Amino acid sequence: MEKKIYCGSGKKKNDTWLQITINPDKIKDYVQEYNGSKFIKLNINILNEPDKFGKDVQVSVDNYKPKKESDFPF
């Protein structure tokens, strides 16, 4: 399993709204391409308790790499 790449954080504003900030320098090496479109897969986790900055949302790169192109989930 690869090491987690934390690339942002944020706050849960309400049950249906998360506000996050992403550091583009930390994700630029994980840009993928599929059918001519570029994308980056991210994991967004809601923490049980806010951190020392009051952030209760954690963002990391989903660095799973499919073995073949047909493994893409879309």
All heavy atoms as a GROMACS GRO file, in nm:
protein
  611
    1MET      N    1   0.084  -0.118   0.000
    1MET     CA    2   0.000   0.000   0.000
    1MET      C    3   0.089   0.124   0.000
    1MET      O    4   0.184   0.134   0.074
    1MET     CB    5  -0.091  -0.001   0.122
    1MET     CG    6  -0.180   0.121   0.130
    1MET     SD    7  -0.297   0.111   0.266
    1MET     CE    8  -0.442   0.078   0.174
    2GLU      N    9   0.055   0.220  -0.085
    2GLU     CA   10   0.134   0.341  -0.095
    2GLU      C   11   0.104   0.436   0.020
    2GLU      O   12  -0.003   0.433   0.079
    2GLU     CB   13   0.104   0.412  -0.227
    2GLU     CG   14   0.161   0.338  -0.346
    2GLU     CD   15   0.159   0.423  -0.471
    2GLU    OE1   16   0.194   0.542  -0.462
    2GLU    OE2   17   0.122   0.370  -0.575
    3LYS      N   18   0.200   0.522   0.049
    3LYS     CA   19   0.187   0.623   0.153
    3LYS      C   20   0.078   0.724   0.114
    3LYS      O   21   0.064   0.760  -0.002
    3LYS     CB   22   0.322   0.693   0.169
    3LYS     CG   23   0.324   0.801   0.270
    3LYS     CD   24   0.463   0.863   0.276
    3LYS     CE   25   0.455   0.996   0.347
    3LYS     NZ   26   0.580   1.068   0.340
    4LYS      N   27   0.000   0.770   0.214
    4LYS     CA   28  -0.103   0.871   0.188
    4LYS      C   29  -0.038   1.003   0.154
    4LYS      O   30   0.059   1.044   0.216
    4LYS     CB   31  -0.193   0.890   0.309
    4LYS     CG   32  -0.308   0.796   0.314
    4LYS     CD   33  -0.412   0.842   0.412
    4LYS     CE   34  -0.528   0.747   0.407
    4LYS     NZ   35  -0.641   0.796   0.481
    5ILE      N   36  -0.094   1.071   0.055
    5ILE     CA   37  -0.048   1.203   0.017
    5ILE      C   38  -0.156   1.302   0.056
    5ILE      O   39  -0.258   1.314  -0.010
    5ILE     CB   40  -0.020   1.211  -0.135
    5ILE    CG1   41   0.093   1.116  -0.175
    5ILE    CG2   42   0.020   1.352  -0.175
    5ILE    CD1   43   0.046   0.991  -0.237
    6TYR      N   44  -0.135   1.370   0.169
    6TYR     CA   45  -0.232   1.468   0.215
    6TYR      C   46  -0.214   1.595   0.133
    6TYR      O   47  -0.103   1.646   0.119
    6TYR     CB   48  -0.214   1.495   0.364
    6TYR     CG   49  -0.244   1.373   0.447
    6TYR    CD1   50  -0.143   1.294   0.498
    6TYR    CD2   51  -0.375   1.335   0.470
    6TYR    CE1   52  -0.170   1.180   0.572
    6TYR    CE2   53  -0.405   1.220   0.544
    6TYR     CZ   54  -0.301   1.144   0.593
    6TYR     OH   55  -0.330   1.031   0.666
    7CYS      N   56  -0.324   1.645   0.077
    7CYS     CA   57  -0.313   1.759  -0.014
    7CYS      C   58  -0.408   1.873   0.021
    7CYS      O   59  -0.415   1.971  -0.051
    7CYS     CB   60  -0.338   1.713  -0.157
    7CYS     SG   61  -0.499   1.640  -0.183
    8GLY      N   62  -0.480   1.860   0.130
    8GLY     CA   63  -0.572   1.967   0.166
    8GLY      C   64  -0.650   1.934   0.291
    8GLY      O   65  -0.636   1.828   0.351
    9SER      N   66  -0.732   2.031   0.330
    9SER     CA   67  -0.817   2.014   0.448
    9SER      C   68  -0.935   2.109   0.434
    9SER      O   69  -0.942   2.188   0.340
    9SER     CB   70  -0.738   2.042   0.576
    9SER     OG   71  -0.692   2.175   0.576
   10GLY      N   72  -1.024   2.103   0.530
   10GLY     CA   73  -1.140   2.191   0.524
   10GLY      C   74  -1.230   2.175   0.644
   10GLY      O   75  -1.190   2.120   0.747
   11LYS      N   76  -1.351   2.226   0.627
   11LYS     CA   77  -1.449   2.222   0.736
   11LYS      C   78  -1.583   2.173   0.682
   11LYS      O   79  -1.621   2.202   0.569
   11LYS     CB   80  -1.469   2.360   0.796
   11LYS     CG   81  -1.351   2.410   0.875
   11LYS     CD   82  -1.383   2.539   0.944
   11LYS     CE   83  -1.267   2.582   1.031
   11LYS     NZ   84  -1.297   2.703   1.104
   12LYS      N   85  -1.651   2.100   0.767
   12LYS     CA   86  -1.788   2.057   0.736
   12LYS      C   87  -1.879   2.172   0.775
   12LYS      O   88  -1.888   2.209   0.892
   12LYS     CB   89  -1.822   1.931   0.815
   12LYS     CG   90  -1.957   1.876   0.785
   12LYS     CD   91  -1.982   1.746   0.861
   12LYS     CE   92  -2.122   1.698   0.834
   12LYS     NZ   93  -2.152   1.576   0.911
   13LYS      N   94  -1.943   2.233   0.676
   13LYS     CA   95  -2.030   2.349   0.701
   13LYS      C   96  -2.169   2.307   0.748
   13LYS      O   97  -2.230   2.373   0.830
   13LYS     CB   98  -2.040   2.435   0.576
   13LYS     CG   99  -1.908   2.498   0.535
   13LYS     CD  100  -1.862   2.593   0.642
   13LYS     CE  101  -1.747   2.677   0.596
   13LYS     NZ  102  -1.711   2.781   0.690
   14ASN      N  103  -2.220   2.198   0.689
   14ASN     CA  104  -2.345   2.138   0.734
   14ASN      C  105  -2.349   1.995   0.679
   14ASN      O  106  -2.251   1.947   0.625
   14ASN     CB  107  -2.468   2.222   0.693
   14ASN     CG  108  -2.489   2.232   0.544
   14ASN    OD1  109  -2.470   2.136   0.470
   14ASN    ND2  110  -2.528   2.350   0.497
   15ASP      N  111  -2.460   1.927   0.692
   15ASP     CA  112  -2.468   1.786   0.652
   15ASP      C  113  -2.442   1.761   0.504
   15ASP      O  114  -2.405   1.651   0.465
   15ASP     CB  115  -2.603   1.727   0.691
   15ASP     CG  116  -2.616   1.705   0.841
   15ASP    OD1  117  -2.511   1.702   0.909
   15ASP    OD2  118  -2.729   1.690   0.888
   16THR      N  119  -2.464   1.862   0.420
   16THR     CA  120  -2.449   1.842   0.276
   16THR      C  121  -2.344   1.932   0.213
   16THR      O  122  -2.334   1.940   0.090
   16THR     CB  123  -2.584   1.866   0.205
   16THR    OG1  124  -2.625   2.001   0.230
   16THR    CG2  125  -2.690   1.769   0.253
   17TRP      N  126  -2.263   2.000   0.294
   17TRP     CA  127  -2.167   2.096   0.238
   17TRP      C  128  -2.033   2.086   0.309
   17TRP      O  129  -2.023   2.106   0.430
   17TRP     CB  130  -2.223   2.237   0.250
   17TRP     CG  131  -2.134   2.346   0.202
   17TRP    CD1  132  -2.037   2.339   0.106
   17TRP    CD2  133  -2.134   2.482   0.247
   17TRP    NE1  134  -1.977   2.461   0.089
   17TRP    CE2  135  -2.035   2.551   0.174
   17TRP    CE3  136  -2.208   2.551   0.341
   17TRP    CZ2  137  -2.009   2.686   0.193
   17TRP    CZ3  138  -2.182   2.685   0.359
   17TRP    CH2  139  -2.084   2.751   0.285
   18LEU      N  140  -1.930   2.051   0.232
   18LEU     CA  141  -1.793   2.050   0.281
   18LEU      C  142  -1.718   2.159   0.207
   18LEU      O  143  -1.728   2.171   0.085
   18LEU     CB  144  -1.725   1.916   0.253
   18LEU     CG  145  -1.792   1.791   0.306
   18LEU    CD1  146  -1.714   1.668   0.262
   18LEU    CD2  147  -1.803   1.795   0.457
   19GLN      N  148  -1.640   2.237   0.280
   19GLN     CA  149  -1.558   2.341   0.217
   19GLN      C  150  -1.412   2.301   0.235
   19GLN      O  151  -1.366   2.282   0.348
   19GLN     CB  152  -1.585   2.476   0.283
   19GLN     CG  153  -1.512   2.591   0.218
   19GLN     CD  154  -1.550   2.721   0.286
   19GLN    OE1  155  -1.539   2.732   0.407
   19GLN    NE2  156  -1.594   2.816   0.209
   20ILE      N  157  -1.339   2.282   0.123
   20ILE     CA  158  -1.201   2.234   0.130
   20ILE      C  159  -1.108   2.326   0.055
   20ILE      O  160  -1.149   2.401  -0.034
   20ILE     CB  161  -1.187   2.090   0.078
   20ILE    CG1  162  -1.225   2.082  -0.070
   20ILE    CG2  163  -1.270   1.993   0.160
   20ILE    CD1  164  -1.192   1.950  -0.135
   21THR      N  165  -0.980   2.318   0.090
   21THR     CA  166  -0.872   2.388   0.020
   21THR      C  167  -0.771   2.282  -0.023
   21THR      O  168  -0.733   2.197   0.058
   21THR     CB  169  -0.805   2.490   0.113
   21THR    OG1  170  -0.904   2.581   0.160
   21THR    CG2  171  -0.696   2.566   0.041
   22ILE      N  172  -0.729   2.288  -0.148
   22ILE     CA  173  -0.636   2.191  -0.204
   22ILE      C  174  -0.505   2.262  -0.238
   22ILE      O  175  -0.506   2.372  -0.294
   22ILE     CB  176  -0.692   2.128  -0.334
   22ILE    CG1  177  -0.826   2.062  -0.311
   22ILE    CG2  178  -0.592   2.030  -0.396
   22ILE    CD1  179  -0.823   1.941  -0.225
   23ASN      N  180  -0.391   2.197  -0.209
   23ASN     CA  181  -0.261   2.247  -0.248
   23ASN      C  182  -0.225   2.186  -0.383
   23ASN      O  183  -0.194   2.067  -0.391
   23ASN     CB  184  -0.156   2.208  -0.142
   23ASN     CG  185  -0.018   2.259  -0.175
   23ASN    OD1  186   0.016   2.282  -0.290
   23ASN    ND2  187   0.063   2.276  -0.073
   24PRO      N  188  -0.228   2.263  -0.492
   24PRO     CA  189  -0.205   2.205  -0.625
   24PRO      C  190  -0.064   2.148  -0.643
   24PRO      O  191  -0.045   2.056  -0.722
   24PRO     CB  192  -0.231   2.321  -0.722
   24PRO     CG  193  -0.223   2.443  -0.639
   24PRO     CD  194  -0.257   2.405  -0.498
   25ASP      N  195   0.034   2.198  -0.571
   25ASP     CA  196   0.169   2.145  -0.582
   25ASP      C  197   0.177   1.999  -0.535
   25ASP      O  198   0.260   1.923  -0.584
   25ASP     CB  199   0.268   2.228  -0.500
   25ASP     CG  200   0.289   2.367  -0.561
   25ASP    OD1  201   0.272   2.382  -0.683
   25ASP    OD2  202   0.323   2.460  -0.485
   26LYS      N  203   0.091   1.961  -0.443
   26LYS     CA  204   0.093   1.825  -0.391
   26LYS      C  205   0.019   1.725  -0.478
   26LYS      O  206   0.035   1.605  -0.461
   26LYS     CB  207   0.037   1.822  -0.249
   26LYS     CG  208   0.127   1.893  -0.150
   26LYS     CD  209   0.078   1.876  -0.010
   26LYS     CE  210   0.174   1.942   0.087
   26LYS     NZ  211   0.137   1.919   0.225
   27ILE      N  212  -0.063   1.773  -0.572
   27ILE     CA  213  -0.141   1.680  -0.655
   27ILE      C  214  -0.097   1.675  -0.801
   27ILE      O  215  -0.139   1.587  -0.874
   27ILE     CB  216  -0.292   1.710  -0.648
   27ILE    CG1  217  -0.324   1.849  -0.703
   27ILE    CG2  218  -0.344   1.693  -0.507
   27ILE    CD1  219  -0.472   1.880  -0.713
   28LYS      N  220  -0.010   1.765  -0.843
   28LYS     CA  221   0.023   1.775  -0.986
   28LYS      C  222   0.085   1.647  -1.042
   28LYS      O  223   0.066   1.617  -1.160
   28LYS     CB  224   0.114   1.895  -1.011
   28LYS     CG  225   0.250   1.885  -0.947
   28LYS     CD  226   0.330   2.011  -0.968
   28LYS     CE  227   0.461   1.999  -0.893
   28LYS     NZ  228   0.535   2.122  -0.894
   29ASP      N  229   0.155   1.570  -0.961
   29ASP     CA  230   0.217   1.447  -1.009
   29ASP      C  231   0.117   1.331  -1.020
   29ASP      O  232   0.154   1.223  -1.066
   29ASP     CB  233   0.331   1.405  -0.918
   29ASP     CG  234   0.447   1.503  -0.922
   29ASP    OD1  235   0.461   1.574  -1.024
   29ASP    OD2  236   0.522   1.510  -0.823
   30TYR      N  237  -0.008   1.352  -0.980
   30TYR     CA  238  -0.108   1.245  -0.980
   30TYR      C  239  -0.219   1.268  -1.082
   30TYR      O  240  -0.322   1.201  -1.078
   30TYR     CB  241  -0.166   1.229  -0.839
   30TYR     CG  242  -0.056   1.192  -0.742
   30TYR    CD1  243   0.010   1.290  -0.670
   30TYR    CD2  244  -0.014   1.060  -0.730
   30TYR    CE1  245   0.115   1.257  -0.584
   30TYR    CE2  246   0.090   1.027  -0.646
   30TYR     CZ  247   0.154   1.125  -0.574
   30TYR     OH  248   0.258   1.092  -0.492
   31VAL      N  249  -0.196   1.360  -1.175
   31VAL     CA  250  -0.294   1.383  -1.282
   31VAL      C  251  -0.295   1.260  -1.371
   31VAL      O  252  -0.190   1.209  -1.412
   31VAL     CB  253  -0.257   1.509  -1.364
   31VAL    CG1  254  -0.348   1.524  -1.485
   31VAL    CG2  255  -0.262   1.634  -1.276
   32GLN      N  256  -0.415   1.210  -1.398
   32GLN     CA  257  -0.433   1.094  -1.486
   32GLN      C  258  -0.510   1.139  -1.610
   32GLN      O  259  -0.574   1.244  -1.609
   32GLN     CB  260  -0.511   0.985  -1.414
   32GLN     CG  261  -0.442   0.933  -1.289
   32GLN     CD  262  -0.524   0.828  -1.219
   32GLN    OE1  263  -0.576   0.736  -1.282
   32GLN    NE2  264  -0.538   0.841  -1.089
   33GLU      N  265  -0.504   1.059  -1.712
   33GLU     CA  266  -0.578   1.091  -1.834
   33GLU      C  267  -0.663   0.971  -1.874
   33GLU      O  268  -0.618   0.856  -1.864
   33GLU     CB  269  -0.483   1.128  -1.946
   33GLU     CG  270  -0.556   1.186  -2.065
   33GLU     CD  271  -0.462   1.251  -2.166
   33GLU    OE1  272  -0.358   1.303  -2.128
   33GLU    OE2  273  -0.499   1.248  -2.285
   34TYR      N  274  -0.785   0.999  -1.916
   34TYR     CA  275  -0.877   0.895  -1.962
   34TYR      C  276  -0.962   0.954  -2.074
   34TYR      O  277  -1.028   1.057  -2.055
   34TYR     CB  278  -0.965   0.847  -1.846
   34TYR     CG  279  -1.059   0.736  -1.884
   34TYR    CD1  280  -1.012   0.607  -1.904
   34TYR    CD2  281  -1.194   0.759  -1.902
   34TYR    CE1  282  -1.097   0.504  -1.940
   34TYR    CE2  283  -1.281   0.657  -1.937
   34TYR     CZ  284  -1.231   0.530  -1.956
   34TYR     OH  285  -1.315   0.427  -1.991
   35ASN      N  286  -0.958   0.891  -2.189
   35ASN     CA  287  -1.034   0.937  -2.306
   35ASN      C  288  -1.012   1.086  -2.336
   35ASN      O  289  -1.105   1.159  -2.364
   35ASN     CB  290  -1.183   0.910  -2.290
   35ASN     CG  291  -1.218   0.765  -2.307
   35ASN    OD1  292  -1.141   0.688  -2.364
   35ASN    ND2  293  -1.333   0.725  -2.257
   36GLY      N  294  -0.888   1.132  -2.322
   36GLY     CA  295  -0.854   1.270  -2.354
   36GLY      C  296  -0.884   1.371  -2.245
   36GLY      O  297  -0.855   1.489  -2.262
   37SER      N  298  -0.941   1.328  -2.134
   37SER     CA  299  -0.970   1.420  -2.023
   37SER      C  300  -0.872   1.394  -1.908
   37SER      O  301  -0.838   1.279  -1.880
   37SER     CB  302  -1.112   1.400  -1.971
   37SER     OG  303  -1.205   1.435  -2.069
   38LYS      N  304  -0.832   1.500  -1.842
   38LYS     CA  305  -0.743   1.488  -1.727
   38LYS      C  306  -0.824   1.495  -1.600
   38LYS      O  307  -0.924   1.568  -1.593
   38LYS     CB  308  -0.638   1.598  -1.730
   38LYS     CG  309  -0.543   1.583  -1.846
   38LYS     CD  310  -0.439   1.691  -1.845
   38LYS     CE  311  -0.346   1.670  -1.964
   38LYS     NZ  312  -0.240   1.770  -1.968
   39PHE      N  313  -0.781   1.420  -1.499
   39PHE     CA  314  -0.852   1.420  -1.371
   39PHE      C  315  -0.757   1.379  -1.260
   39PHE      O  316  -0.650   1.325  -1.284
   39PHE     CB  317  -0.974   1.326  -1.375
   39PHE     CG  318  -0.937   1.181  -1.392
   39PHE    CD1  319  -0.922   1.099  -1.282
   39PHE    CD2  320  -0.916   1.126  -1.518
   39PHE    CE1  321  -0.888   0.965  -1.296
   39PHE    CE2  322  -0.882   0.993  -1.534
   39PHE     CZ  323  -0.868   0.913  -1.422
   40ILE      N  324  -0.797   1.408  -1.138
   40ILE     CA  325  -0.726   1.365  -1.018
   40ILE      C  326  -0.830   1.307  -0.924
   40ILE      O  327  -0.932   1.370  -0.896
   40ILE     CB  328  -0.654   1.482  -0.949
   40ILE    CG1  329  -0.549   1.541  -1.042
   40ILE    CG2  330  -0.591   1.437  -0.818
   40ILE    CD1  331  -0.484   1.665  -0.991
   41LYS      N  332  -0.806   1.184  -0.876
   41LYS     CA  333  -0.897   1.121  -0.781
   41LYS      C  334  -0.854   1.158  -0.639
   41LYS      O  335  -0.737   1.146  -0.604
   41LYS     CB  336  -0.895   0.970  -0.799
   41LYS     CG  337  -0.957   0.925  -0.932
   41LYS     CD  338  -0.942   0.778  -0.956
   41LYS     CE  339  -1.007   0.697  -0.847
   41LYS     NZ  340  -0.997   0.553  -0.868
   42LEU      N  341  -0.949   1.203  -0.558
   42LEU     CA  342  -0.922   1.243  -0.421
   42LEU      C  343  -1.010   1.166  -0.324
   42LEU      O  344  -1.122   1.127  -0.359
   42LEU     CB  345  -0.947   1.393  -0.404
   42LEU     CG  346  -0.865   1.486  -0.492
   42LEU    CD1  347  -0.914   1.630  -0.476
   42LEU    CD2  348  -0.718   1.477  -0.459
   43ASN      N  349  -0.960   1.148  -0.204
   43ASN     CA  350  -1.039   1.093  -0.093
   43ASN      C  351  -1.069   1.207   0.003
   43ASN      O  352  -0.977   1.281   0.040
   43ASN     CB  353  -0.961   0.983  -0.020
   43ASN     CG  354  -0.932   0.865  -0.108
   43ASN    OD1  355  -1.018   0.819  -0.182
   43ASN    ND2  356  -0.810   0.816  -0.102
   44ILE      N  357  -1.193   1.220   0.043
   44ILE     CA  358  -1.232   1.324   0.139
   44ILE      C  359  -1.289   1.253   0.260
   44ILE      O  360  -1.386   1.177   0.250
   44ILE     CB  361  -1.336   1.420   0.078
   44ILE    CG1  362  -1.275   1.487  -0.046
   44ILE    CG2  363  -1.380   1.522   0.180
   44ILE    CD1  364  -1.372   1.574  -0.124
   45ASN      N  365  -1.225   1.276   0.375
   45ASN     CA  366  -1.265   1.210   0.499
   45ASN      C  367  -1.311   1.314   0.600
   45ASN      O  368  -1.246   1.416   0.619
   45ASN     CB  369  -1.146   1.133   0.559
   45ASN     CG  370  -1.094   1.029   0.462
   45ASN    OD1  371  -1.168   0.945   0.415
   45ASN    ND2  372  -0.967   1.036   0.432
   46ILE      N  373  -1.422   1.285   0.667
   46ILE     CA  374  -1.471   1.370   0.775
   46ILE      C  375  -1.415   1.315   0.905
   46ILE      O  376  -1.436   1.199   0.938
   46ILE     CB  377  -1.625   1.375   0.777
   46ILE    CG1  378  -1.675   1.432   0.643
   46ILE    CG2  379  -1.674   1.458   0.895
   46ILE    CD1  380  -1.823   1.423   0.624
   47LEU      N  381  -1.342   1.399   0.977
   47LEU     CA  382  -1.277   1.358   1.101
   47LEU      C  383  -1.376   1.358   1.217
   47LEU      O  384  -1.474   1.434   1.216
   47LEU     CB  385  -1.160   1.450   1.132
   47LEU     CG  386  -1.053   1.462   1.022
   47LEU    CD1  387  -0.949   1.567   1.061
   47LEU    CD2  388  -0.987   1.328   0.997
   48ASN      N  389  -1.350   1.278   1.318
   48ASN     CA  390  -1.435   1.274   1.437
   48ASN      C  391  -1.423   1.401   1.520
   48ASN      O  392  -1.520   1.444   1.583
   48ASN     CB  393  -1.400   1.153   1.524
   48ASN     CG  394  -1.436   1.023   1.458
   48ASN    OD1  395  -1.530   1.017   1.378
   48ASN    ND2  396  -1.362   0.919   1.488
   49GLU      N  397  -1.304   1.459   1.520
   49GLU     CA  398  -1.279   1.581   1.598
   49GLU      C  399  -1.198   1.678   1.513
   49GLU      O  400  -1.111   1.636   1.436
   49GLU     CB  401  -1.197   1.549   1.723
   49GLU     CG  402  -1.266   1.464   1.824
   49GLU     CD  403  -1.178   1.439   1.946
   49GLU    OE1  404  -1.076   1.509   1.964
   49GLU    OE2  405  -1.212   1.349   2.022
   50PRO      N  406  -1.222   1.808   1.526
   50PRO     CA  407  -1.141   1.906   1.453
   50PRO      C  408  -0.995   1.901   1.499
   50PRO      O  409  -0.966   1.869   1.614
   50PRO     CB  410  -1.204   2.040   1.491
   50PRO     CG  411  -1.338   2.009   1.545
   50PRO     CD  412  -1.329   1.871   1.602
   51ASP      N  413  -0.903   1.935   1.406
   51ASP     CA  414  -0.762   1.942   1.443
   51ASP      C  415  -0.734   2.074   1.515
   51ASP      O  416  -0.827   2.151   1.544
   51ASP     CB  417  -0.672   1.922   1.320
   51ASP     CG  418  -0.684   2.032   1.216
   51ASP    OD1  419  -0.744   2.139   1.244
   51ASP    OD2  420  -0.634   2.013   1.104
   52LYS      N  421  -0.608   2.104   1.540
   52LYS     CA  422  -0.573   2.225   1.616
   52LYS      C  423  -0.607   2.354   1.542
   52LYS      O  424  -0.610   2.460   1.601
   52LYS     CB  425  -0.425   2.224   1.654
   52LYS     CG  426  -0.329   2.229   1.539
   52LYS     CD  427  -0.186   2.222   1.588
   52LYS     CE  428  -0.088   2.226   1.471
   52LYS     NZ  429   0.049   2.220   1.517
   53PHE      N  430  -0.637   2.344   1.411
   53PHE     CA  431  -0.676   2.460   1.333
   53PHE      C  432  -0.827   2.467   1.311
   53PHE      O  433  -0.876   2.551   1.236
   53PHE     CB  434  -0.605   2.458   1.197
   53PHE     CG  435  -0.456   2.452   1.208
   53PHE    CD1  436  -0.388   2.336   1.178
   53PHE    CD2  437  -0.383   2.561   1.252
   53PHE    CE1  438  -0.250   2.328   1.189
   53PHE    CE2  439  -0.245   2.556   1.264
   53PHE     CZ  440  -0.179   2.439   1.233
   54GLY      N  441  -0.902   2.375   1.373
   54GLY     CA  442  -1.046   2.371   1.360
   54GLY      C  443  -1.094   2.299   1.234
   54GLY      O  444  -1.212   2.301   1.203
   55LYS      N  445  -1.004   2.235   1.162
   55LYS     CA  446  -1.039   2.163   1.039
   55LYS      C  447  -1.090   2.024   1.074
   55LYS      O  448  -1.026   1.952   1.150
   55LYS     CB  449  -0.918   2.150   0.946
   55LYS     CG  450  -0.849   2.280   0.915
   55LYS     CD  451  -0.930   2.363   0.821
   55LYS     CE  452  -0.853   2.489   0.786
   55LYS     NZ  453  -0.899   2.553   0.667
   56ASP      N  454  -1.205   1.987   1.020
   56ASP     CA  455  -1.260   1.854   1.047
   56ASP      C  456  -1.280   1.772   0.920
   56ASP      O  457  -1.345   1.670   0.920
   56ASP     CB  458  -1.389   1.863   1.129
   56ASP     CG  459  -1.497   1.948   1.064
   56ASP    OD1  460  -1.474   2.000   0.952
   56ASP    OD2  461  -1.604   1.963   1.123
   57VAL      N  462  -1.219   1.818   0.811
   57VAL     CA  463  -1.223   1.747   0.684
   57VAL      C  464  -1.079   1.732   0.635
   57VAL      O  465  -1.001   1.826   0.639
   57VAL     CB  466  -1.306   1.824   0.578
   57VAL    CG1  467  -1.302   1.752   0.443
   57VAL    CG2  468  -1.449   1.841   0.625
   58GLN      N  469  -1.044   1.611   0.591
   58GLN     CA  470  -0.909   1.580   0.545
   58GLN      C  471  -0.916   1.532   0.400
   58GLN      O  472  -1.003   1.453   0.365
   58GLN     CB  473  -0.853   1.469   0.634
   58GLN     CG  474  -0.713   1.427   0.608
   58GLN     CD  475  -0.677   1.315   0.703
   58GLN    OE1  476  -0.726   1.203   0.685
   58GLN    NE2  477  -0.595   1.343   0.802
   59VAL      N  478  -0.824   1.582   0.316
   59VAL     CA  479  -0.823   1.547   0.175
   59VAL      C  480  -0.689   1.481   0.142
   59VAL      O  481  -0.584   1.531   0.178
   59VAL     CB  482  -0.843   1.671   0.086
   59VAL    CG1  483  -0.849   1.631  -0.061
   59VAL    CG2  484  -0.969   1.746   0.125
   60SER      N  485  -0.696   1.366   0.073
   60SER     CA  486  -0.575   1.298   0.030
   60SER      C  487  -0.593   1.248  -0.113
   60SER      O  488  -0.705   1.232  -0.162
   60SER     CB  489  -0.540   1.181   0.123
   60SER     OG  490  -0.642   1.084   0.122
   61VAL      N  491  -0.482   1.224  -0.181
   61VAL     CA  492  -0.484   1.172  -0.318
   61VAL      C  493  -0.520   1.025  -0.314
   61VAL      O  494  -0.467   0.949  -0.232
   61VAL     CB  495  -0.346   1.192  -0.384
   61VAL    CG1  496  -0.341   1.126  -0.521
   61VAL    CG2  497  -0.312   1.340  -0.395
   62ASP      N  498  -0.611   0.984  -0.401
   62ASP     CA  499  -0.640   0.842  -0.418
   62ASP      C  500  -0.537   0.791  -0.518
   62ASP      O  501  -0.550   0.812  -0.639
   62ASP     CB  502  -0.782   0.823  -0.471
   62ASP     CG  503  -0.820   0.677  -0.488
   62ASP    OD1  504  -0.730   0.590  -0.488
   62ASP    OD2  505  -0.940   0.649  -0.502
   63ASN      N  506  -0.431   0.729  -0.469
   63ASN     CA  507  -0.321   0.689  -0.556
   63ASN      C  508  -0.330   0.544  -0.603
   63ASN      O  509  -0.230   0.487  -0.644
   63ASN     CB  510  -0.186   0.719  -0.491
   63ASN     CG  511  -0.173   0.660  -0.353
   63ASN    OD1  512  -0.255   0.580  -0.311
   63ASN    ND2  513  -0.070   0.699  -0.281
   64TYR      N  514  -0.450   0.488  -0.601
   64TYR     CA  515  -0.470   0.354  -0.658
   64TYR      C  516  -0.445   0.360  -0.808
   64TYR      O  517  -0.496   0.448  -0.878
   64TYR     CB  518  -0.613   0.305  -0.631
   64TYR     CG  519  -0.648   0.182  -0.710
   64TYR    CD1  520  -0.601   0.057  -0.672
   64TYR    CD2  521  -0.728   0.190  -0.823
   64TYR    CE1  522  -0.633  -0.057  -0.745
   64TYR    CE2  523  -0.761   0.077  -0.896
   64TYR     CZ  524  -0.712  -0.046  -0.857
   64TYR     OH  525  -0.745  -0.157  -0.929
   65LYS      N  526  -0.366   0.270  -0.858
   65LYS     CA  527  -0.338   0.263  -1.002
   65LYS      C  528  -0.393   0.133  -1.056
   65LYS      O  529  -0.348   0.026  -1.015
   65LYS     CB  530  -0.188   0.273  -1.027
   65LYS     CG  531  -0.134   0.404  -0.978
   65LYS     CD  532  -0.013   0.443  -1.052
   65LYS     CE  533   0.029   0.574  -0.989
   65LYS     NZ  534   0.119   0.650  -1.057
   66PRO      N  535  -0.490   0.141  -1.147
   66PRO     CA  536  -0.545   0.018  -1.205
   66PRO      C  537  -0.439  -0.057  -1.286
   66PRO      O  538  -0.348   0.003  -1.341
   66PRO     CB  539  -0.658   0.067  -1.294
   66PRO     CG  540  -0.631   0.210  -1.318
   66PRO     CD  541  -0.549   0.260  -1.203
   67LYS      N  542  -0.454  -0.187  -1.291
   67LYS     CA  543  -0.358  -0.270  -1.364
   67LYS      C  544  -0.375  -0.253  -1.514
   67LYS      O  545  -0.282  -0.260  -1.590
   67LYS     CB  546  -0.376  -0.416  -1.325
   67LYS     CG  547  -0.338  -0.442  -1.181
   67LYS     CD  548  -0.362  -0.584  -1.142
   67LYS     CE  549  -0.326  -0.598  -0.995
   67LYS     NZ  550  -0.398  -0.700  -0.928
   68LYS      N  551  -0.497  -0.225  -1.555
   68LYS     CA  552  -0.523  -0.204  -1.698
   68LYS      C  553  -0.634  -0.099  -1.710
   68LYS      O  554  -0.709  -0.075  -1.617
   68LYS     CB  555  -0.560  -0.333  -1.768
   68LYS     CG  556  -0.678  -0.404  -1.705
   68LYS     CD  557  -0.699  -0.541  -1.768
   68LYS     CE  558  -0.817  -0.603  -1.694
   68LYS     NZ  559  -0.812  -0.740  -1.672
   69GLU      N  560  -0.643  -0.038  -1.826
   69GLU     CA  561  -0.736   0.072  -1.846
   69GLU      C  562  -0.881   0.032  -1.820
   69GLU      O  563  -0.960   0.113  -1.772
   69GLU     CB  564  -0.723   0.125  -1.990
   69GLU     CG  565  -0.793   0.256  -2.010
   69GLU     CD  566  -0.758   0.320  -2.142
   69GLU    OE1  567  -0.639   0.341  -2.168
   69GLU    OE2  568  -0.850   0.348  -2.218
   70SER      N  569  -0.919  -0.092  -1.842
   70SER     CA  570  -1.057  -0.134  -1.822
   70SER      C  571  -1.096  -0.139  -1.674
   70SER      O  572  -1.211  -0.158  -1.640
   70SER     CB  573  -1.082  -0.270  -1.887
   70SER     OG  574  -1.003  -0.368  -1.825
   71ASP      N  575  -0.998  -0.122  -1.583
   71ASP     CA  576  -1.027  -0.121  -1.439
   71ASP      C  577  -1.080   0.014  -1.391
   71ASP      O  578  -1.113   0.028  -1.274
   71ASP     CB  579  -0.901  -0.156  -1.358
   71ASP     CG  580  -0.864  -0.303  -1.369
   71ASP    OD1  581  -0.952  -0.382  -1.410
   71ASP    OD2  582  -0.751  -0.337  -1.338
   72PHE      N  583  -1.086   0.116  -1.478
   72PHE     CA  584  -1.138   0.246  -1.435
   72PHE      C  585  -1.284   0.231  -1.396
   72PHE      O  586  -1.361   0.159  -1.463
   72PHE     CB  587  -1.125   0.350  -1.547
   72PHE     CG  588  -0.989   0.412  -1.554
   72PHE    CD1  589  -0.895   0.369  -1.644
   72PHE    CD2  590  -0.956   0.517  -1.469
   72PHE    CE1  591  -0.770   0.426  -1.651
   72PHE    CE2  592  -0.831   0.575  -1.474
   72PHE     CZ  593  -0.737   0.530  -1.565
   73PRO      N  594  -1.326   0.298  -1.290
   73PRO     CA  595  -1.462   0.280  -1.239
   73PRO      C  596  -1.569   0.355  -1.317
   73PRO      O  597  -1.683   0.360  -1.278
   73PRO     CB  598  -1.452   0.334  -1.096
   73PRO     CG  599  -1.344   0.434  -1.102
   73PRO     CD  600  -1.245   0.382  -1.203
   74PHE      N  601  -1.536   0.417  -1.428
   74PHE     CA  602  -1.635   0.491  -1.506
   74PHE      C  603  -1.621   0.465  -1.653
   74PHE      O  604  -1.532   0.404  -1.698
   74PHE     CB  605  -1.627   0.642  -1.479
   74PHE     CG  606  -1.491   0.697  -1.487
   74PHE    CD1  607  -1.436   0.738  -1.606
   74PHE    CD2  608  -1.411   0.708  -1.373
   74PHE    CE1  609  -1.310   0.790  -1.613
   74PHE    CE2  610  -1.285   0.759  -1.379
   74PHE     CZ  611  -1.233   0.799  -1.500
   0.00000   0.00000   0.00000
